Amino acid sequence: MKLISKYNRINILLIVVIFVMSSMALNFFVKRTMISELDEALQEIKDRASNYTQKEQKIPVNFTLDDYHIVYAITPNLRQNDLYKTIAHTNHEKNKIQNFRELSYTTNIGQFTYLVKIEKPIEGMRQMAANIINLSIVTLLIVVLFLVVVNRYVLTRLWSPFYKSLEVMDRFQLNKQNDLDFPITSTEEFNYMNAILKRSTLKAGEDYVALKEFTENASHELQTPLAIIGSKLDLLIQDENLSEKQEEKIRSAYTALKRISQLNQSLLLSAKIGNQQFAEKSRISFKQKINEKLNQFQELWEEQIVVNANMEESFVLMNKDLNDTLINNLLSNATKHNVLNGSIRIQLIPGELSITNTGTNQALDSKKLFQRFYKSDQNSRGNGLGLSIIKQICDTSGITINYYYIENTHKFVLSWNYQHMENKNTWPFKP
């Protein structure tokens, strides 16, 4: 939900609560005021009636003043103070119940004590309450509509520099070092935000260049001595005067050197992926690339592993070098962690690739599976970076990868959005 929508929702909710509470308070105080005025009017009628009875010493017959009704009834000789209350009577003519405000008191007329009740209808209060509610609802709707329209217009203009800054940040690429041109605004907070973003991106760009230079220099500086050591070991192994024990030690050192070289290449590749040095993308046929890898792995598998491939044509938008590394690592992983006379099953459909291999009868730790240097078997000769690099490549290329363990088989499923690839007219590149 957008910020403007959230603000409007909270604002409208507060306005509704305030209007409801204020309408209830207004209705309460208006009723109290009207009742107070009715009580004063009843008191005036009482005074007039008392003056009449004291002067004439008799009760008035059919005493009616406007819509006031007075009833006299003989009562025991008990003194009662003025009592005000609201009562209800049934109006048989209109077939409805009407509310009245009543003042009751006792008075002495001659030898008798009378209970006097003076009543006045207060039906207008119900109509008044209905009018207050209707007026409140209409006013609330007008205010809410006005606020929504005004807030949408005003807030859109106020937040326009913020969204423009986001657009500038969205175009920012570390590997291209393009200059960021943030909008100039009169809002102090947005200017402060733009200054921080500009300073942060400049620092990130400097760090990126330094890290890129480091990886390139490290690649050169490490590969050169490793290559020299490898060539020296090759010369030593060819020496005919070596004893069997010496030759075994040299071969062991050569194996360790090879592992170090592979580890170095994997770490450098991981760093380059993290530094976004594979930003160039193109339309790639997964089916074609997998077929090429199958031919390369065929001699390695020979009769030890049975491969079953069922593939439809499927394209993906990604870097071609990363695609090559991705397929190579997936097939290498399925081969290294397979069993003798095992199998590899490849299923490719538009937008999804699954590779299933037989292996250990225990599921891998899904929480650590794609972490660097994770090994399900600590005695494994691998460096534990293969699956980590696969996950990096998938994240960089917009591919989702999931792992499943089903009946002693390990299955990796890669999925990506294939819909935008179906219409060739929408491809931003030439195949």
Protein Blocks (a to p, Z undefined) as FASTA:
>chain_A
ZZklmmmmmmmmmmmmmmmmmmmmmmmmmmmmmmmmmmmmmmmmmmmmmmmmmmnopace
hiaehjaccdddddddddddddddddddddfklopadddddddddddehjbccddddddd
fklmmmmmmmmmmmmmmmmmmmmmmmmmmmmmmmmmmmmmmmmmmmmmmmpcfklopacd
ddddfbfklmmmmmmmmmmmmmmmmmmmmmmmmmmmmmmmmmmmmmmmmmmmmmmmmpmk
bcfklmmmmmmmmmmmmmmmmmmmmmmmmmmmmnopalbccdddfklmmmmmmmmmmmmn
mmmbccddddddddddddfklmmmmmmmmmmmmmmmmcehiacdddddehiacddddddf
bdcdfklmmpghiafblkbcbeolmmmmmmmmmmmnopacddddeehiacddddddfklm
mpmmlpcbdZZ
